[in-house]
């Protein structure tokens, strides 16, 4: 077992460095997940304790709460008809593709529906398990889309950016920390995730710290502080937990589904590009801002690209944040509705 852990840690670092070199924002999670998949496929038997995994979900919940600021909500309220039409169009397209994959039995149960949801990939993956979907195949769909979206968004950005692109800042693993804010954040994570488990709230270890964190942060009652080392550890725990569940039959199933899943991802990206074109024509939004605002998922990828491009960053992030909130609120109901219409259970 000690040898398996050594291999897992070594591969996690190696895969992270390789993915980070490509500037993929999800490298902190994808590297450990790929390492765990490799160990599991090779016959490894590592099983992680559940408590650290639950706490890691609380960290991710706080990370999402950190991005939901009053400015984004104010931007949404100011242009709410436009936001409603754009977000509704993206959700309609993504759910239609999820419905088709479910109807064609490409993936079991509601897996394709959750995998097609254009929210934060980590949140959708963790919520999917709580509502009965296969977390492994949802992660396969969600993070495959993150990769495609990051590549396409970077390519589109390079077409419009004429000046030098700002370099992606290097990670400072141990920055100066506001210790009071960190202590408050750790208390929120610990108490919130524990309460969620005790009350058996679906996806509660992520959702309770997220909701409470949004309220406390935006009322000035606390400051959410998440140093890079804490995020890295949490993403690694989530990646290892998901990756270690992969088996050879699941990998074979994913490989068989790959062509149709890729086709659905490319179709969704193309549809979102069409919605962006309509946004340019109807609302006089510049093309790159419109494309990044409607890009289906990978909000962290979009944030990095937007920050290094000449776009309306506030509009882009308001659209991305608003869509995530709506997906968060409607995801379970939509998954149940489509599952009933297609005759598939969870």
C-alpha positions in Angstrom: 0.0 0.0 0.0 2.9 2.4 0.8 4.3 1.8 -2.7 0.9 2.6 -4.3 0.7 5.9 -2.3 4.3 6.8 -3.5 3.3 6.1 -7.1 0.1 8.1 -6.7 1.9 11.1 -5.3 4.7 11.0 -7.9 2.2 10.7 -10.8 0.0 13.4 -9.3 2.9 15.9 -9.3 4.1 14.8 -12.7 0.7 15.1 -14.3 0.0 18.4 -12.6 3.3 19.9 -13.9 2.6 18.7 -17.4 -1.0 20.1 -17.4 0.1 23.4 -15.6 2.7 23.9 -18.4 -0.2 24.1 -20.8 -1.9 26.7 -18.6 -4.9 24.6 -18.0 -6.7 26.0 -14.9 -8.0 22.7 -13.8 -4.5 21.1 -13.6 -4.6 21.0 -9.8 -7.6 18.6 -9.9 -7.0 16.9 -13.2 -3.4 15.9 -12.4 -4.3 13.9 -9.2 -7.4 12.5 -10.9 -5.4 11.2 -13.8 -2.8 9.7 -11.4 -5.5 8.0 -9.4 -7.1 6.6 -12.6 -3.7 5.2 -13.7 -3.2 3.6 -10.3 -6.7 2.1 -10.2 -6.5 0.9 -13.8 -3.1 -0.8 -12.9 -4.8 -2.8 -10.2 -4.2 -0.5 -7.3 -6.5 -0.6 -4.3 -6.1 2.8 -2.6 -9.2 4.0 -0.9 -9.3 7.4 0.6 -11.1 8.1 4.0 -14.4 10.0 3.5 -13.9 12.8 6.1 -11.0 14.6 4.2 -13.1 14.3 1.0 -16.0 15.9 2.7 -13.8 18.8 4.0 -12.3 19.2 0.5 -15.9 19.7 -0.8 -16.3 22.5 1.8 -13.2 24.2 0.5 -14.5 24.1 -3.0 -17.8 25.5 -1.8 -15.9 28.4 -0.2 -13.9 29.0 -3.4 -17.1 29.3 -5.4 -18.6 31.6 -2.7 -15.5 33.8 -3.1 -16.4 34.4 -6.7 -20.0 35.4 -6.1 -19.7 39.1 -5.4 -22.4 41.9 -5.3 -20.9 43.4 -8.4 -21.8 40.3 -10.4 -25.3 40.2 -9.0 -25.8 44.0 -9.6 -24.6 43.5 -13.3 -27.2 40.7 -13.7 -30.0 42.8 -12.2 -29.1 45.7 -14.4 -29.4 43.7 -17.6 -31.6 40.9 -16.4 -33.7 40.5 -19.6 -30.5 40.0 -21.7 -28.9 37.7 -19.1 -32.1 35.7 -18.9 -32.3 35.1 -22.6 -28.6 34.3 -23.0 -28.4 32.0 -20.0 -31.7 30.3 -20.9 -30.5 29.7 -24.4 -27.2 28.0 -23.2 -29.1 25.9 -20.7 -31.7 24.8 -23.3 -28.9 23.8 -25.7 -26.9 21.9 -23.0 -29.9 20.1 -21.6 -31.1 19.2 -25.1 -27.7 17.5 -25.7 -27.8 15.8 -22.4 -31.3 14.6 -23.2 -30.1 13.1 -26.5 -27.2 11.4 -24.9 -29.5 9.9 -22.2 -32.1 8.9 -24.8 -29.5 7.2 -26.9 -28.1 5.4 -23.8 -24.6 6.7 -24.3 -24.2 7.0 -20.6 -26.4 5.5 -17.8 -29.2 7.3 -15.9 -28.9 11.0 -15.4 -25.1 11.0 -15.9 -25.3 12.7 -19.3 -27.6 15.4 -18.0 -25.2 16.3 -15.2 -22.2 16.0 -17.4 -23.7 18.4 -19.9 -24.6 21.0 -17.3 -22.7 24.3 -18.0 -21.8 25.1 -14.4 -18.6 24.9 -12.4 -17.2 21.5 -13.3 -16.2 20.6 -9.7 -19.5 21.6 -8.3 -21.6 19.8 -11.0 -19.5 16.6 -10.5 -19.9 16.6 -6.7 -23.6 17.5 -6.9 -24.2 14.8 -9.5 -23.1 12.0 -7.1 -25.5 13.3 -4.4 -28.4 13.1 -6.8 -27.6 9.5 -8.0 -25.5 10.0 -11.2 -22.2 8.2 -11.8 -19.5 10.7 -10.5 -16.8 9.1 -12.6 -18.5 9.5 -15.9 -19.9 13.0 -15.0 -16.3 14.0 -14.2 -15.2 12.5 -17.5 -17.7 14.7 -19.4 -17.3 17.9 -17.3 -13.5 18.0 -17.4 -13.3 16.9 -21.0 -15.4 20.0 -21.8 -13.2 22.2 -19.6 -10.2 21.1 -21.8 -12.1 21.8 -25.0 -13.5 25.1 -23.8 -10.1 26.3 -22.6 -8.4 25.4 -25.9 -11.2 27.0 -28.1 -11.5 30.1 -25.9 -7.7 30.6 -26.0 -7.7 30.3 -29.8 -10.6 32.7 -30.2 -8.9 35.2 -27.8 -5.7 35.1 -29.9 -7.7 36.1 -33.0 -8.9 39.4 -31.4 -5.9 40.2 -29.2 -3.4 42.2 -31.2 -1.1 43.4 -28.5 1.0 41.3 -26.2 -0.9 38.9 -24.0 -0.3 39.2 -20.2 1.5 36.1 -18.9 -0.3 33.8 -16.5 1.0 34.7 -13.0 3.0 32.0 -11.3 1.5 30.4 -8.3 2.8 31.7 -5.0 2.2 28.6 -2.8 2.8 30.2 0.6 1.8 33.9 0.5 1.2 36.1 3.5 -2.1 35.1 5.1 -4.7 37.0 7.0 -4.9 34.5 9.8 -8.2 35.7 11.2 -9.8 35.2 7.8 -8.2 31.8 7.4 -9.4 30.7 10.8 -13.0 31.9 10.0 -12.9 30.0 6.7 -11.7 26.8 8.3 -14.4 27.0 10.9 -17.0 27.5 8.2 -15.7 24.6 6.3 -15.6 22.3 9.3 -18.9 23.2 10.8 -20.7 23.6 7.5 -19.7 20.3 6.1 -20.3 18.5 9.4 -23.8 20.0 9.7 -24.6 19.1 6.1 -23.6 15.4 6.7 -25.6 15.3 10.0 -28.7 16.7 8.3 -28.2 14.6 5.2 -28.4 17.5 2.8 -27.8 16.4 -0.8 -24.4 17.8 -1.9 -24.5 19.6 1.5 -20.7 19.5 2.2 -20.3 21.8 -0.8 -23.5 23.7 -0.8 -23.7 24.7 2.9 -20.3 26.4 3.1 -21.1 27.9 -0.3 -24.4 29.5 0.7 -23.3 30.5 4.2 -20.0 31.8 2.8 -21.8 34.0 0.2 -24.0 35.5 2.9 -21.3 36.1 5.5 -18.7 37.4 3.0 -21.1 39.9 1.3 -22.5 41.2 4.5 -19.0 41.9 5.8 -19.2 39.4 8.6 -16.1 37.4 7.5 -13.4 37.2 4.9 -13.0 34.0 3.0 -9.3 33.2 2.8 -8.1 30.2 0.7 -4.3 30.0 0.3 -3.0 28.0 -2.7 -1.6 25.2 -0.6 -5.1 24.6 0.9 -6.7 24.6 -2.6 -4.1 22.3 -4.0 -4.6 19.8 -1.2 -8.4 20.0 -1.5 -8.3 19.5 -5.3 -6.0 16.6 -4.9 -8.3 14.9 -2.4 -11.3 15.4 -4.8 -9.3 14.2 -7.8 -7.9 11.1 -6.0 -11.4 10.2 -4.6 -13.0 10.4 -8.1 -10.1 8.8 -10.0 -9.7 5.9 -7.6 -13.2 4.8 -8.3 -12.5 4.2 -12.0 -12.3 0.6 -13.0 -11.3 -1.0 -16.3 -15.0 -1.5 -17.4 -15.7 2.1 -16.6 -12.7 3.2 -18.7 -13.9 1.0 -21.6 -17.4 2.5 -21.3 -15.9 6.0 -21.4 -13.8 5.2 -24.4 -16.8 3.8 -26.3 -18.8 7.0 -25.4 -15.9 9.3 -26.2 -16.8 10.1 -29.9 -20.4 11.0 -29.1 -19.4 12.9 -26.0 -16.9 14.9 -28.0 -19.5 15.6 -30.6 -21.9 16.9 -28.0 -19.2 19.2 -26.5 -18.2 20.6 -29.9 -21.8 21.1 -30.8 -22.4 23.0 -27.5 -19.4 25.2 -28.1 -20.6 26.0 -31.6 -24.1 26.8 -30.4 -22.7 29.1 -27.7 -20.7 30.8 -30.4 -23.9 31.4 -32.3 -25.5 32.8 -29.2 -22.4 35.1 -28.8 -22.9 36.3 -32.4 -26.5 37.2 -31.6 -25.3 39.0 -28.5 -23.0 41.1 -30.7 -25.8 41.9 -33.1 -28.6 42.6 -30.7 -26.8 44.1 -27.7 -23.7 45.6 -29.4 -21.3 43.7 -27.2 -17.8 43.3 -28.6 -17.2 39.8 -30.1 -14.6 38.5 -27.7 -16.6 39.7 -24.6 -19.7 38.0 -26.0 -17.9 34.7 -26.7 -16.2 34.5 -23.3 -19.5 35.4 -21.6 -21.4 32.6 -23.3 -18.5 30.0 -23.2 -20.1 26.8 -21.8 -18.3 26.1 -18.5 -14.8 26.4 -17.3 -15.4 29.7 -15.6 -11.8 29.7 -14.2 -10.4 29.2 -17.7 -12.6 32.1 -18.9 -11.5 34.3 -16.0 -7.8 33.9 -16.8 -8.3 34.5 -20.5 -10.6 37.5 -19.9 -8.1 39.1 -17.5 -5.4 39.0 -20.1 -7.6 40.3 -23.0 -9.2 43.6 -23.9 -12.7 42.7 -22.9 -15.4 43.7 -20.4 -14.3 41.4 -17.6 -17.2 42.5 -15.3 -19.8 41.5 -17.9 -18.0 38.2 -18.7 -17.8 37.1 -15.1 -21.3 38.3 -14.2 -22.7 36.2 -17.0 -20.6 33.1 -16.0 -21.5 33.6 -12.3 -25.2 34.1 -13.0 -25.4 31.0 -15.1 -23.7 29.0 -12.4 -26.2 30.2 -9.8 -29.1 29.3 -12.0 -27.7 25.8 -12.9 -27.0 25.3 -9.1 -30.7 26.1 -8.3 -32.3 24.2 -11.3 -29.9 21.3 -11.9 -31.5 18.6 -9.7 -35.1 19.5 -10.9 -34.0 19.5 -14.6 -32.2 16.2 -14.2 -35.2 14.5 -12.6 -37.5 16.0 -15.3 -35.4 14.7 -18.2 -34.9 11.3 -16.6 -38.7 10.8 -16.3 -39.3 11.9 -19.9 -36.6 9.5 -21.2 -37.6 6.6 -18.9 -34.2 6.5 -17.1 -33.8 6.4 -13.4 -30.9 7.9 -11.4 
